[in-house]
Amino acid sequence: MTDSVYAAAPFDHAKADIILRSSDNIDFRVFKLFLSLASPFFETLFDIPQPAEASEDQEVKDGLAVVPVIEDSKTVDALLRFCYPCTLADDPTLDVLQDALDVLEAARKYSLDSIEKKARQAISSPKILEVEPLRCFAIAHRGRLREETLLAAKQTLAHSPDSRLVSRDRADHCSRSPFPAYLPQEMRRCCTCSPGRHIVDHVSLREQ
């Protein structure tokens, strides 16, 4: 197993009281208080007594319990920056769609409502929406994100109002088959009514 290394400041604080270990073996020394205030998930987790010594079920590093998470270090770093006070860490910049999706998925998992809202705002920001409007539409519609779905649908139709089929290289989030030919019509429907049932069920939140 690859040895873990500590994250850069501010997530290497000597007085931190817990370690979050990312899937790529980066250890974030953090404060339980900040995470507990941001998330009821972490508040409940940290209510469980953390052992001071290693055991078969619990790793301890430098006197701190290690909590492994499935997110990579880039996503963990972004989540923690949102959780920390602005005087200690700047908010991350979510100007790449996949980064925003990773943060959105993790925020939902850990009940970080305010961070979920920021990730949703990033998905519908001009920097992302103008680059990948179709993908934003598919993801927002599947996630039942009403405002984001409407914005992405309008942006996609504005880019290619007459297109009936989108190839795989323009829709890398799709399954192996191209987008269904009816999708532009469904986009127009979304511009005039609230999205209800799932239409693009084969589109995942994450790239395959």
C-alpha positions in Angstrom: 0.0 0.0 0.0 1.3 3.5 -0.9 2.3 5.5 2.1 0.2 8.5 2.8 1.5 12.1 2.9 0.1 15.2 4.6 -1.8 17.8 2.6 -0.5 21.3 2.2 -1.5 24.2 4.5 -4.0 24.9 5.9 -4.8 21.2 6.2 -1.6 20.3 8.0 -2.2 22.1 11.3 -0.3 20.8 14.2 -3.3 21.2 16.6 -5.8 19.5 14.3 -7.8 16.8 16.0 -8.8 14.4 13.2 -7.3 13.2 9.9 -9.3 12.7 6.7 -7.5 10.5 4.2 -8.4 10.8 0.6 -8.6 7.9 -1.9 -5.2 8.9 -3.3 -3.6 8.8 0.2 -3.4 12.4 1.1 -3.9 13.1 4.8 -5.8 16.2 5.8 -5.3 17.3 9.4 -8.5 19.1 10.2 -10.6 20.4 13.1 -13.7 18.4 13.9 -15.5 21.6 15.0 -15.5 23.2 11.5 -16.8 20.0 9.8 -19.4 19.4 12.5 -20.8 22.9 12.1 -21.0 22.5 8.4 -22.4 19.0 8.3 -24.8 16.9 10.5 -23.1 13.8 9.0 -19.7 14.8 10.5 -21.3 16.0 13.7 -22.8 12.5 14.2 -19.6 10.8 13.1 -17.5 12.8 15.5 -19.8 12.1 18.4 -18.5 8.6 18.3 -15.4 8.4 20.6 -12.2 8.3 18.6 -9.5 6.0 19.9 -6.1 7.5 20.8 -4.3 4.2 19.9 -4.4 2.1 16.7 -6.5 -1.0 16.6 -7.5 -3.6 14.1 -10.5 -1.4 13.1 -9.0 2.0 13.5 -5.8 3.5 12.2 -4.1 6.2 14.2 -1.4 8.5 12.8 0.6 10.9 15.0 -1.9 10.5 17.7 -5.0 11.3 15.5 -7.6 8.9 14.3 -7.6 8.4 10.5 -11.0 8.6 8.7 -10.7 7.3 5.1 -13.0 8.7 2.5 -13.6 7.6 -1.1 -13.2 11.1 -2.6 -9.8 12.1 -4.1 -7.6 14.8 -2.6 -8.8 17.5 -5.1 -12.4 17.0 -4.1 -11.6 16.7 -0.3 -9.6 19.9 -0.5 -12.5 21.8 -2.2 -15.0 20.5 0.4 -12.8 21.5 3.3 -12.1 25.0 1.9 -15.8 25.6 1.8 -16.2 24.3 5.4 -13.3 26.3 6.8 -13.6 30.0 7.8 -12.6 32.4 5.0 -9.8 33.7 7.3 -8.1 30.3 7.2 -8.9 29.0 3.7 -10.1 30.6 0.5 -13.1 29.1 -1.3 -12.1 26.9 -4.2 -12.7 27.9 -7.8 -15.1 25.5 -9.5 -14.7 26.4 -13.2 -14.4 22.9 -14.6 -17.6 20.9 -14.9 -16.1 17.6 -13.5 -14.8 19.4 -10.5 -18.2 20.9 -9.8 -19.9 17.5 -10.2 -17.4 15.8 -7.8 -18.1 18.5 -5.2 -21.8 18.3 -5.7 -21.8 14.5 -5.3 -19.7 14.6 -2.2 -21.7 17.5 -0.7 -24.9 15.5 -1.1 -23.3 12.5 0.5 -22.1 14.4 3.5 -25.2 16.6 3.9 -23.3 19.8 3.2 -26.3 21.8 2.0 -24.5 25.1 1.6 -21.8 23.5 -0.4 -24.3 21.7 -2.6 -25.8 25.1 -3.4 -22.4 26.5 -4.4 -21.7 23.5 -6.6 -25.1 23.9 -8.3 -24.3 27.6 -8.9 -21.0 26.5 -10.5 -22.7 24.1 -12.9 -24.9 26.9 -14.3 -22.1 29.5 -14.3 -21.1 31.0 -17.7 -17.6 29.5 -17.5 -19.0 26.0 -17.4 -22.3 26.4 -19.2 -20.9 28.0 -22.3 -18.3 25.3 -22.7 -20.5 22.2 -22.0 -24.2 23.2 -22.2 -25.4 19.8 -23.3 -23.7 17.9 -20.6 -24.9 20.4 -18.0 -28.4 19.9 -19.3 -28.3 16.1 -19.0 -26.8 16.1 -15.6 -29.0 18.8 -14.2 -32.2 17.2 -15.6 -31.3 13.8 -14.1 -30.5 15.4 -10.8 -33.9 17.3 -10.8 -32.1 20.6 -10.6 -34.9 22.8 -12.1 -33.2 26.2 -12.5 -30.0 24.6 -13.8 -31.9 22.4 -16.2 -33.7 25.4 -17.7 -30.5 27.4 -18.1 -28.6 24.6 -19.7 -31.5 23.7 -22.1 -31.7 27.3 -23.3 -27.9 27.5 -23.7 -27.7 24.2 -25.6 -30.6 25.2 -28.0 -28.9 28.6 -28.5 -25.7 26.8 -29.6 -27.3 24.3 -32.0 -31.1 24.8 -32.3 -31.4 22.4 -35.3 -29.2 19.6 -34.1 -31.0 16.3 -33.6 -28.1 14.0 -32.8 -25.0 14.7 -30.7 -21.9 12.6 -31.3 -20.0 10.8 -28.6 -17.0 13.2 -28.7 -19.3 16.1 -27.8 -21.1 14.3 -25.1 -18.4 12.4 -23.2 -20.7 11.9 -20.2 -23.0 9.6 -22.2 -23.1 5.9 -22.5 -21.4 4.4 -25.5 -24.4 5.2 -27.8 -25.0 8.8 -29.0 -27.7 11.0 -27.5 -31.2 10.1 -28.5 -32.6 12.0 -31.4 -35.5 13.4 -29.4 -33.3 15.2 -26.9 -33.6 18.7 -28.5 -37.4 18.4 -28.4 -37.2 17.5 -24.7 -35.0 20.5 -24.1 -37.6 22.8 -25.7 -40.2 21.2 -23.5 -38.1 21.9 -20.4 -37.9 25.6 -21.4 -41.7 25.8 -21.2 -42.5 23.5 -18.3 -41.0 22.2 -15.1 -38.9 19.0 -15.5 -40.6 16.1 -14.0 -39.7 12.5 -14.7 -36.2 11.5 -15.7 -35.6 11.7 -19.5 -31.9 11.1 -19.8 -31.7 8.2 -17.5 -28.5 6.8 -19.0 -26.4 9.8 -18.1 -24.4 9.4 -14.9 -23.2 12.1 -12.5 -19.7 11.1 -13.1 -17.7 10.3 -16.3 -17.4 6.6 -17.0 
